[in-house]
């Protein structure tokens, strides 16, 4: 994780902040994490969450777990300090790994 400064990015409401995995490059070839069916994996690390997340969910998210999220999520993408993030509703989490 490059220069992750969570103090500059505050998540509000029931949203979560998901750090996306880095896309790796090798000698002009871009390597993107994929699932077995060839699609881009919908996975990331929760690095922040809003104040209105239910307590049980907060407890599961406080240690910055990896998650798998819905293909069509409510939210958007943000780039900051060389990292890519998703801001999405906690309801879009499918699995906490």
C-alpha positions in Angstrom: 0.0 0.0 0.0 1.6 3.2 -1.2 1.2 6.3 1.0 -2.2 5.3 2.5 -3.2 8.3 4.6 -6.6 7.5 5.9 -6.9 10.8 7.8 -7.3 12.6 4.5 -10.2 10.3 3.4 -13.1 10.1 5.7 -16.0 7.8 4.7 -19.5 8.9 5.8 -22.8 7.3 6.4 -23.1 3.6 5.5 -20.4 3.6 2.9 -17.1 1.7 3.0 -13.7 2.6 1.4 -12.2 -0.4 -0.5 -8.5 -0.4 -1.6 -8.2 -2.2 -4.9 -5.3 -4.5 -5.6 -2.4 -3.0 -7.6 -2.3 -3.8 -11.3 1.2 -5.2 -11.9 3.2 -4.7 -15.0 5.9 -7.0 -16.4 7.9 -5.9 -19.4 5.1 -4.2 -21.2 2.5 -6.7 -20.1 -0.3 -5.7 -17.7 -1.3 -8.4 -15.2 -4.8 -8.0 -13.8 -6.1 -10.4 -11.1 -8.8 -12.7 -12.7 -11.2 -15.4 -11.7 -11.3 -18.8 -13.3 -13.9 -17.6 -15.8 -11.6 -14.9 -17.1 -13.4 -11.9 -15.5 -11.7 -9.3 -13.3 -12.1 -10.3 -9.7 -14.3 -8.1 -7.6 -12.0 -8.1 -4.5 -10.4 -5.5 -2.4 -9.4 -4.5 1.2 -11.7 -2.4 3.4 -9.6 0.5 4.7 -12.4 2.7 6.1 -16.1 2.9 6.9 -18.7 5.4 7.8 -20.2 6.1 11.2 -23.6 4.6 10.4 -22.4 1.0 9.7 -24.2 -1.4 12.0 -22.1 -2.4 15.1 -21.8 -6.1 14.1 -20.5 -5.2 10.6 -18.1 -2.6 12.1 -16.6 -5.3 14.2 -16.0 -7.4 11.1 -14.4 -4.5 9.2 -12.2 -2.9 11.8 -9.1 -5.2 11.0 -9.1 -4.2 7.3 -10.3 -7.5 5.9 -10.3 -8.5 2.2 -13.8 -8.7 0.7 -15.5 -9.8 -2.4 -18.1 -7.4 -3.6 -21.1 -7.3 -6.0 -20.4 -6.8 -9.7 -22.9 -3.9 -9.8 -22.3 -1.9 -6.6 -23.7 1.4 -5.4 -20.8 3.9 -5.3 -17.9 5.1 -7.3 -14.1 5.0 -7.9 -11.5 7.3 -6.4 -7.8 7.6 -7.0 -5.5 9.1 -4.4 -1.7 9.0 -3.9 -1.2 6.3 -6.6 -3.9 4.0 -5.1 -7.3 3.2 -6.5 -10.3 2.9 -4.2 -14.0 2.2 -4.4 -16.5 4.0 -2.2 -19.6 1.7 -1.9 -22.4 0.7 0.4 -21.6 -1.9 3.0 -24.6 -3.8 1.6 -22.6 -4.5 -1.6 -20.2 -6.8 0.3 -20.8 -10.5 -0.7 -18.1 -12.2 1.4 -15.6 -11.1 4.1 -12.5 -13.2 3.6 
